[in-house]
Amino acid sequence: MWSGPRNLSSAMMYAFAQRSDFAVVDEPFYGPYLRLTGLDHPMRAEVLASRAETQVEVEQSLIGPIPNGKSHVYHKHMCQHMIDGIPRSFMDACVNVFLIRHPARVVASFMKGYPDTTSDDIGFDRQLELYDYVTSLGQTPVVIDSADIRRNPEAMLQALCAAIGLDWDPAMLQWPKGPKPYDGAWAPVWYTSLHQTTGFAGPEGDLPRLEGRAHDLAEGALPAYNALRARALTL
């Protein structure tokens, strides 16, 4: 699952984790990404300690045996992590899905926790680039919009499962409240609201009104979002 930050990606990870046939992995390339960029993200030291593998070791783990004897594994990936030096060849061995969200909502949410946000941090251009890369591999990747999931979680998740060849499992609609053992080390910063939930939130309201740099960031990401939105799964 290829997403940017604040895209419903962690809730989707929780949904797939409720399936008895799935293991989940939370942002496996986050450690290598921080080492390569030197970025000072919240909880940097904890992230690096918890993601000690090199990018090559991460890639090998992603195409290695599925954890816990499960039939499938859900990789929650952040598109902005896929910089030069992070391998991509493993993507050919995966079913690739792209999770999108309107950039105004992403920027408004992400800048609350990381005020120095740049266009690279929200990953829209990288997401479109990765989509094109997957199509170059001969795949037809699925695109799904978080707004559509929140409007009708059951129908959209059923459609997603059908599109990627999975049987529907209604367990995906609910999860227990609180932290999860598969959460990344950064969960205390980014997952506090999610930990109060037991399922998908309802439909979102009007788009947030942004000003200044936040407005410019969202506007700059719109072309990539709209290109993917045109390919999004519909009911």
TIKOL-596465 format. One line per 10 residues: number of its first residue (from 1); their letters; for each residue z, y, x of N, C-alpha, C, O. Coordinates in steps of 0.001 Angstrom, whole numbers, plus 500000, padded with zeros to 6 digits. Each point is the difference from the previous one (the first is absolute). Layout:
! residues N
NUM> A> Z:Y:X:Z:Y:X:Z:Y:X:Z:Y:X ~ ...;
***
This chain:
! residues 235
1> MWSGPRNLSS> 500000:498814:500849:500000:501186:499151:500000:501232:500881:500938:500221:500766 ~ 498024:500574:499131:499807:501176:500842:500315:501255:499200:499331:500318:499016 ~ 501696:500381:501427:500505:501135:499263:500297:501141:500950:499960:499832:501219 ~ 500338:501331:498220:500622:501077:500734:501452:500085:499585:500450:499192:499188 ~ 500294:501760:501342:501408:500131:499631:500156:500501:498571:499135:500707:499483 ~ 501966:498925:499885:500353:500476:498663:498930:499649:498973:499679:500799:499120 ~ 499774:497996:501006:498870:499564:499176:500355:498887:499029:499096:499364:499460 ~ 502179:500375:500297:500436:498846:499218:499924:498718:500831:500122:498901:499459 ~ 499679:501234:501841:499775:498820:500833:501237:499118:500103:499886:498774:500017 ~ 501291:501835:500052:501216:499178:500103:500301:499305:498686:500439:498850:499997;
11> AMMYAFAQRS> 499332:501832:498880:500171:499350:498705:499033:498825:499850:500368:498961:499451 ~ 498408:501197:501029:499048:498894:499954:500456:498850:500881:499834:498833:499643 ~ 500744:501498:501516:500550:498948:500851:501119:499253:499266:500067:498771:500053 ~ 500807:501967:499265:501066:499367:499238:499418:499095:498909:500508:498905:499757 ~ 498431:501558:499593:499392:499203:498932:499488:498664:500536:500260:498950:499413 ~ 499013:501092:501700:499472:498759:500560:501109:499111:500560:499869:498776:500016 ~ 501214:501836:500440:501114:499204:500535:500689:499167:498927:500683:499026:500316 ~ 499142:501348:498408:500632:499234:498923:499248:498712:499692:500521:499128:499305 ~ 498263:500748:501205:499222:498782:499781:500550:498885:500883:500311:500227:501170 ~ 499806:498599:498287:500527:498877:500772:499027:499521:501067:500387:499267:500910;
21> DFAVVDEPFY> 498331:501148:498983:498999:499532:500960:499706:501020:501095:499076:499797:500788 ~ 501698:501313:499281:499709:501071:500955:501177:500300:500913:501149:500057:499562 ~ 498542:500136:501721:500863:500717:500930:499462:501418:500119:498851:500250:499637 ~ 501953:500686:500863:499539:501376:500170:500397:500506:501385:500995:499567:500581 ~ 498191:501368:499931:500250:500625:501307:499863:501509:499816:498997:500483:499474 ~ 502021:500253:500963:500051:501444:499780:499540:500758:501244:500693:500007:501017 ~ 498143:500627:498904:499456:500890:501032:500113:499420:501420:500713:500550:500839 ~ 498600:498365:499420:500157:499301:501277:499589:500807:501224:500518:499760:501090 ~ 498560:501195:498755:499540:500758:501164:500784:501304:500227:499608:500807:500842 ~ 501476:499407:498433:500713:501270:500125:500559:500194:501410:499902:501094:500556;
31> GPYLRLTGLD> 500681:497862:500024:500526:500126:501357:498929:500325:501028:500141:500980:500732 ~ 498789:498227:499349:498920:500337:500930:499413:501384:499774:499648:500693:500954 ~ 500246:499711:497787:499480:501332:499684:500881:501092:500593:499494:500949:500600 ~ 501804:498925:499237:500894:501019:500556:499968:499990:501531:500087:501057:500624 ~ 499790:497767:499981:499934:499952:501467:498723:500657:500518:500020:500711:501004 ~ 498877:499046:498304:498725:500551:500460:499912:501511:499790:499395:500705:500808 ~ 501201:499791:498119:499891:501425:499683:501146:500826:500549:499835:501196:500240 ~ 501329:498190:499963:501177:500752:500416:500593:500861:498899:500852:500843:500281 ~ 498728:498974:498485:500482:500826:498901:501495:499790:499758:500520:498893:500143 ~ 500149:502183:499493:501441:499957:499752:500250:499883:498499:500433:500960:499363;
41> HPMRAEVLAS> 499296:497875:500079:500213:499770:498580:501482:499778:499713:500755:499639:500902 ~ 499669:500575:497847:501381:499652:499641:500311:498547:500362:499200:499101:499743 ~ 501983:500682:500863:500466:498671:500392:499077:499345:501024:499834:498780:500000 ~ 499577:502015:500858:499078:499480:501008:500638:498875:500814:499392:498943:500169 ~ 501812:501267:500331:500643:498994:500856:500194:498692:499255:499781:498922:500554 ~ 500631:501176:498181:500217:498790:499211:498681:499280:499714:499934:498771:500015 ~ 499026:502008:499726:498689:499385:499754:499523:499260:501243:499538:498862:499910 ~ 500574:501788:501261:499541:499371:501237:500802:498739:500312:499449:499009:500478 ~ 501835:501035:499253:500828:498817:500269:499647:498845:499073:500082:498835:500389 ~ 499526:501493:498385:499700:498950:499026:498565:499506:500087:499677:498923:499498;
51> RAETQVEVEQ> 499459:501867:501142:498591:499633:500155:499702:499986:501502:499287:500859:500519 ~ 501271:498158:500152:499923:499952:501459:498675:499446:500516:499701:500114:501189 ~ 499507:499288:497928:498776:499336:500447:498943:501015:500437:499968:501137:499527 ~ 499178:498423:501380:498811:500790:500318:499005:499875:498853:500142:499135:499135 ~ 498856:501730:500864:499001:499941:498936:499242:498674:500012:499604:499509:498943 ~ 500191:499906:502236:499318:498705:500078:500880:498910:499406:499514:499128:499280 ~ 501775:500920:501020:500928:499013:499429:500077:500141:498487:500090:499001:499286 ~ 499876:502229:500223:500001:500209:498551:498766:499366:499381:500098:499272:499012 ~ 498743:501003:501569:498772:499437:499445:500055:498476:499957:499608:499392:499004 ~ 500871:499996:502059:500086:498539:500031:500954:499478:498932:499764:498943:499415;
61> SLIGPIPNGK> 501306:501793:500333:500934:499563:498960:499373:500101:498615:500309:499199:499118 ~ 498819:501772:500689:499389:500199:498685:499013:498897:499647:499808:499694:498823 ~ 499565:499707:502184:499044:498922:499728:500594:498634:500332:499309:498982:499940 ~ 501991:501004:500415:500684:498754:500311:500541:499333:498745:499618:500365:498888 ~ 501267:498661:501282:500566:499308:498836:500692:500973:499050:500665:500940:500436 ~ 499173:498829:498279:500640:500854:498993:501497:499715:499995:500407:498838:499998 ~ 500420:502208:500000:501457:499794:500051:500541:499202:498820:499452:500029:498898 ~ 501621:499270:501360:500800:499329:498963:499235:498937:499219:500376:499653:498880 ~ 498549:499832:501715:499264:498927:499349:499282:500403:498727:499678:499142:499177 ~ 500064:502145:500643:499335:500473:498787:498491:499772:500087:499455:499737:501072;
71> SHVYHKHMCQ> 499885:500369:497775:498550:499830:499959:499261:501264:500411:498892:499932:500533 ~ 501722:501220:499218:499361:501288:500257:501001:500952:500648:501213:499800:499932 ~ 498244:501240:500697:500859:501051:500550:499388:501354:499674:498788:500198:500098 ~ 502078:500726:499515:499605:501371:499659:500332:500884:501193:501163:500124:500383 ~ 497814:500490:500203:500200:500955:501092:499967:501411:499421:498970:500422:499475 ~ 502113:500297:500608:500008:501412:499612:499648:500823:501230:500821:500163:500903 ~ 497954:500356:499130:499524:500777:501146:499873:501475:499638:499621:500348:498881 ~ 500700:500510:502075:499751:501431:499882:498713:500338:500757:499885:499729:501195 ~ 499160:500860:498105:498705:500295:500624:500142:500884:501229:499262:499836:500971 ~ 501679:501097:498997:500149:500926:501124:500479:499302:501270:499922:500580:501083;
81> HMIDGIPRSF> 500570:498194:498806:500406:499251:501186:498814:499453:500784:500154:499606:501156 ~ 498665:500363:498233:498864:499301:500603:499199:500921:500925:498806:500226:499804 ~ 501882:500291:501198:499402:500896:500989:499325:499187:501100:500093:498773:500009 ~ 499226:501906:500920:499431:499315:501158:501103:499240:500730:501080:500532:500254 ~ 498626:498227:500074:500984:499162:500669:500656:498990:499086:500598:499033:500472 ~ 499300:501178:498213:500514:499022:499035:498840:499093:499598:498978:500496:499525 ~ 501151:498199:500651:498870:499103:499723:499675:499905:498517:500864:500184:499143 ~ 497875:499525:500576:499539:499875:498626:499335:498659:499699:499705:499703:498843 ~ 500061:499505:502166:499213:498787:499768:500669:499062:499003:499310:499223:499339 ~ 502018:500829:500535:500701:499136:499056:499573:500268:498557:500141:499128:499143;
91> MDACVNVFLI> 499338:502074:500582:499640:500354:498630:498922:499098:499437:499898:499828:498785 ~ 499299:499596:502091:498936:499095:499555:500572:498722:499414:499329:499313:499230 ~ 501925:500358:501134:500642:498783:499504:500853:500264:498765:500671:499092:499509 ~ 499312:502130:499986:500862:500394:498886:499185:500374:498770:498819:500335:500097 ~ 501821:499604:498760:499498:500641:498793:500533:501425:500026:501215:500200:500000 ~ 497912:500780:500021:500401:501394:500198:499935:500776:498681:498980:500012:499311 ~ 502135:500629:500365:500120:500819:498797:500430:501396:500434:500811:500151:500913 ~ 498643:500864:498431:500311:501395:500338:500723:500653:498831:499471:500097:498892 ~ 501748:500347:501382:500852:500629:499002:499946:501510:500203:500331:500492:501079 ~ 499253:500246:497894:499810:501439:500136:500923:500759:499049:500503:499455:499017;
101> RHPARVVASF> 499700:501810:501306:500776:500909:499139:499477:501406:500216:499571:500337:501103 ~ 500458:500480:497871:499488:501366:500124:500710:500718:501140:501228:499951:500082 ~ 498030:500714:500798:500626:500608:501175:501028:501071:499684:500919:500199:500794 ~ 498970:500497:498089:501019:500996:499663:501364:499338:499823:501017:500553:500421 ~ 499012:498287:498968:501265:499287:499819:500519:499459:501337:501200:500038:500270 ~ 497896:499468:500545:500405:499470:501303:500608:501102:500866:501076:499825:500572 ~ 498239:501294:499520:500467:501095:500844:501344:500531:499504:500912:500214:500798 ~ 499217:499997:497901:501252:500532:499451:501173:499078:500308:501093:500471:500313 ~ 498690:498224:499600:501073:499037:500245:500299:499835:501489:501162:499999:500406 ~ 497790:499861:500407:500203:499706:501417:500623:501180:500738:500821:499803:500895;
111> MKGYPDTTSD> 498801:501416:498742:500514:501160:500712:501481:500237:499751:500634:500744:500749 ~ 499930:498644:498219:501443:500098:499786:500770:499325:501137:501062:500474:500403 ~ 498403:498430:500105:500668:499278:501070:499461:500300:501378:500650:499693:501000 ~ 498156:500910:499073:499353:500253:501292:499225:501317:499879:498791:499986:499767 ~ 501895:501144:500389:499374:501304:499744:498806:500311:500894:499150:500806:499623 ~ 500766:498579:501542:498918:500299:500931:498766:499135:499765:499223:499762:500925 ~ 500598:499774:497858:498895:499109:499650:498642:500591:500378:499743:501188:499804 ~ 499392:497947:500746:498614:500367:500296:499066:499106:499197:500441:499057:499343 ~ 498272:501245:500712:499025:499171:499291:499989:498573:500529:499767:499060:499239 ~ 500483:500768:502056:500059:498647:500555:501168:499217:499418:499897:498788:499810;
121> DIGFDRQLEL> 501211:501885:499905:501181:499316:499485:499780:499412:498616:500563:498953:499682 ~ 498631:501698:499491:499806:499499:498640:498832:499028:499894:499883:499289:499001 ~ 499260:500666:501999:499101:498874:500190:498817:499836:499069:499423:498913:499950 ~ 500184:502121:499306:498901:499814:499043:498663:499754:500699:499261:499092:499620 ~ 500428:501702:501386:498732:499801:500710:499965:498634:500680:498966:499331:500013 ~ 502168:500260:500551:500077:498678:500637:499834:498902:498956:499381:498972:500276 ~ 501158:501234:498546:499876:498997:498944:498541:499780:499618:499560:498863:499833 ~ 499697:502224:500032:498574:499861:499689:499255:499353:501155:499101:499189:499781 ~ 501260:501157:501433:499374:499370:501173:500260:498503:500010:499094:499215:500281 ~ 502137:500382:499414:500332:498576:499970:499264:499283:498868:499577:498855:500155;
131> YDYVTSLGQT> 500274:501821:498715:499216:499416:498911:498575:499717:500470:499459:498920:499760 ~ 499946:502057:500908:498628:499811:500501:499950:498887:501039:499031:499243:500061 ~ 502017:500660:500754:500045:498934:501002:500030:498628:499323:499290:499083:500413 ~ 501527:500784:498559:500093:498717:499293:498665:499642:499351:499590:498839:500024 ~ 499735:502148:499400:498689:499701:499416:499004:499579:501072:499108:499194:499736 ~ 501040:501352:501482:499104:499600:501086:500219:498547:500407:499133:499394:500631 ~ 502021:500043:499009:500288:498591:500272:499387:499081:498948:500101:498777:500097 ~ 499266:501819:498902:499391:499214:498936:500898:499790:498796:499634:499278:499073 ~ 501531:501342:500930:500911:499884:498873:499728:501104:498982:499404:501028:500321 ~ 501042:498739:498453:500007:501026:498970:501458:500245:499637:500528:499352:499097;
141> PVVIDSADIR> 500122:501564:501586:501440:500177:499793:500322:500598:498642:499196:500728:499418 ~ 501977:498957:500093:500489:500523:498733:500715:501323:500258:500743:500127:500974 ~ 499034:500856:498157:500730:501271:500023:500793:500098:498711:499467:499726:498925 ~ 501798:500661:501166:500831:500153:498811:500801:501282:500138:500536:500288:501070 ~ 499548:500484:497850:500668:501297:500008:501419:499836:499464:500210:499393:498950 ~ 500756:501153:501778:501397:499866:499589:500249:500619:498631:500861:499530:499256 ~ 498389:501527:500400:500175:500619:498681:499651:499014:498895:500661:499974:498961 ~ 498309:499215:501251:499615:499004:499003:501059:498904:499887:500269:499496:498910 ~ 500323:500144:502216:501063:498994:499960:501183:500522:499206:500554:499281:499168 ~ 499837:501956:501076:501155:500554:499302:499733:500186:498502:500925:499918:499191;
151> RNPEAMLQAL> 497829:500328:500443:499677:500121:498573:500086:498657:499285:500406:499938:498839 ~ 499215:498989:501847:499981:498690:499353:500198:498921:501059:499044:499328:500388 ~ 502200:500503:500084:500231:499073:501117:499512:498585:499735:499353:499401:500859 ~ 500942:500059:497980:499645:498596:499749:498488:499804:500004:499494:499084:500648 ~ 499793:501761:498640:498547:499821:499913:499333:500220:501354:499090:499259:500371 ~ 501364:501769:500379:499362:500268:501289:500322:498925:501027:499133:499621:500788 ~ 502092:499884:499215:500329:498934:500953:499293:498696:499630:499611:499233:500881 ~ 500224:500519:497835:499206:498839:499593:498568:500143:500495:499415:499042:500507 ~ 500022:502154:499347:498625:500229:500453:499899:499866:501511:499023:499452:500510 ~ 501973:501043:500207:499997:499867:501456:500066:498536:500411:499241:499565:500866;
161> CAAIGLDWDP> 501643:499686:498533:500110:498577:500340:498678:499281:499734:499555:499189:500811 ~ 499830:501108:498065:498712:499366:499679:498946:500370:501027:499187:499162:500390 ~ 500825:502106:500055:498979:500466:500934:500125:499354:501365:499008:499875:500718 ~ 502207:499708:499657:500193:499400:501324:500289:498502:499925:500407:499394:500991 ~ 499383:500009:497828:500062:498553:499881:501382:499411:499898:500227:498867:500425 ~ 500712:501892:499012:501361:499501:499813:500286:499761:498528:499504:500724:499137 ~ 501297:498257:500581:500513:499836:498646:500987:501128:499716:500670:500497:500905 ~ 499409:499895:497842:500944:501035:499599:501425:499440:499983:500234:498875:499559 ~ 500702:501923:500924:501408:499629:499981:500787:501187:499451:500095:501026:500673 ~ 500468:498868:498130:500728:501127:499412:501242:500407:500784:500562:501068:499754;
171> AMLQWPKGPK> 499874:498094:501188:501136:500386:500834:499718:501262:500800:500932:500656:500467 ~ 497797:499693:499698:499633:501180:500781:500458:501314:499351:500012:501040:500658 ~ 500356:498920:498086:500314:501225:499279:501438:500465:500179:500326:501121:499612 ~ 500535:498061:500959:501398:500383:500157:500552:499483:501318:499581:498956:500500 ~ 501364:501790:500054:500691:499588:501227:501452:500438:499914:500319:500887:499210 ~ 500571:498520:501577:501404:500396:499960:500221:501371:500622:499291:500392:500927 ~ 501685:500324:498565:500343:501308:500544:500607:499849:501383:500635:498989:500301 ~ 499169:502025:500544:500643:500035:501305:499079:499650:501149:498846:499633:499783 ~ 501661:500479:501461:499213:499662:501198:499566:498543:499981:500623:499152:499361 ~ 498287:500579:501360:499449:498651:500073:500004:499533:501450:499889:500824:500908;
181> PYDGAWAPVW> 500236:497879:499329:500024:499506:501380:498698:500213:500751:499993:499966:501230 ~ 498915:500251:498070:498702:500217:500645:499665:501481:500143:498921:500332:500492 ~ 501970:500568:499095:499791:501434:500220:499874:500305:501486:500671:499379:500824 ~ 498465:501584:499520:499961:500497:501360:501268:500766:500339:500744:500408:499109 ~ 499499:499788:502182:501210:500679:500462:500094:501426:499490:501090:500570:499954 ~ 497775:500017:499658:499936:501378:499530:500385:500161:498535:499974:501112:499471 ~ 500385:497784:499866:500308:500037:498572:501079:501029:499637:499876:500632:498950 ~ 501176:499571:501855:501013:500989:499604:499452:501415:499834:500591:500811:499287 ~ 498288:499493:501361:499397:501333:499860:499032:500044:498832:499998:500961:499230 ~ 499168:497995:500629:498857:500079:499091:500154:499192:498711:499266:500254:499044;
191> YTSLHQTTGF> 501656:498787:500891:500048:499098:498853:501207:500232:499094:500255:499187:499112 ~ 500490:501890:501086:501241:500176:499239:499743:500076:498498:500738:499403:499217 ~ 498225:501326:500372:499679:500074:498568:499502:498651:499484:500363:499575:498903 ~ 498810:499761:501889:499475:498696:499594:501122:498992:499807:499920:499146:499117 ~ 501120:500942:501695:501112:499056:499902:500782:500142:498693:500794:499126:499656 ~ 498985:501965:499620:500658:500176:498707:499176:499425:498855:500433:500022:498848 ~ 498383:499466:501465:499104:499512:498950:500063:498486:499875:500476:499304:500896 ~ 499035:500206:497979:499839:498559:499790:498582:499667:499539:499717:498875:499588 ~ 499395:502120:500485:498615:499798:499596:499225:501291:500189:500535:500989:500501 ~ 498216:498996:499100:499142:501163:500179:500411:501128:499067:500302:499770:498829;
201> AGPEGDLPRL> 499707:501451:501698:500266:501176:499176:498834:500231:499042:498905:499471:500196 ~ 501342:501318:498778:498971:500293:499012:498954:500967:500517:500013:500367:501175 ~ 499082:500048:497954:498909:500897:500409:500525:501293:500615:501046:500514:499604 ~ 498205:500002:501372:500369:501255:500638:499561:501175:499138:499079:499886:499191 ~ 501597:501247:500995:499662:501201:499257:498858:500758:500655:499160:499417:500685 ~ 500823:501886:499095:498957:500840:500575:500077:499985:501523:501056:499745:500579 ~ 497819:500529:500054:499997:500094:501459:500916:501128:500459:500079:501040:499346 ~ 500620:498759:501784:500843:501079:500505:499159:501195:500444:498868:499840:500456 ~ 501690:501341:499408:499330:501218:500457:500416:500253:501442:501181:500193:500288 ~ 497866:499807:500595:500256:500147:501425:499526:501366:500471:499084:500597:499432;
211> EGRAHDLAEG> 501564:499877:501619:499621:501286:500574:499899:499870:501511:500547:499072:500594 ~ 498755:501860:500012:499953:500098:501450:499455:498754:500661:498984:499453:499571 ~ 501692:500096:501475:499514:498863:500785:499957:498719:499178:499103:499177:500181 ~ 501862:500648:498914:499996:498809:499147:498743:499957:499138:499375:498949:499851 ~ 500262:502190:499589:498777:500078:499199:498780:499663:500839:499123:499256:499560 ~ 500821:501291:501646:498847:499761:500872:499893:498526:500391:498901:499450:500062 ~ 502248:499908:500201:499991:498580:500347:499437:499163:498857:499167:499119:500215 ~ 501292:501160:498580:499540:499234:498847:498517:500224:499741:499269:499055:499703 ~ 500286:502187:500407:498583:500305:499779:499125:499298:501040:498924:499494:499680 ~ 501550:500481:501564:499227:499355:501053:499862:498500:499808:499038:499394:500471;
221> ALPAYNALRA> 501936:500002:498829:499974:498550:499782:499217:499607:498752:499687:498824:499813 ~ 499995:502138:499339:499349:499664:498728:498660:499281:500142:499757:499057:499247 ~ 499349:501339:501684:498722:499284:500076:500158:498502:500262:499308:499189:499385 ~ 501596:500441:501520:500212:498573:500284:500597:499301:498786:499584:498898:499641 ~ 501401:501753:499726:500603:499409:498796:498955:499801:498915:499931:498932:499392 ~ 499252:502094:500359:499000:499898:498926:498973:498918:500295:499528:499331:499081 ~ 500121:500488:502185:499031:498958:500361:500570:498622:499669:499279:499129:499512 ~ 501994:500674:500748:500631:498703:499682:500291:499873:498512:499871:498921:499422 ~ 500519:502184:499967:500282:499980:498563:498767:499552:499204:500130:499327:498978 ~ 498699:501043:501487:498766:499604:499314:499796:498489:500030:499232:499468:499199;
231> RALTL> 501439:499838:501707:499865:498552:500134:501203:499248:499435:500093:498781:500143 ~ 500825:501941:499216:501265:499396:499597:499839:499010:498863:499125:500135:499145 ~ 501737:498873:500870:500061:498969:498969:500311:500652:498655:500884:500852:499915 ~ 498401:498755:499039:500237:500512:498658:500197:498842:499040:499592:498870:500268 ~ 501032:501430:498622:500244:498968:498989:498796:499879:499066:500013:499183:499080;
***
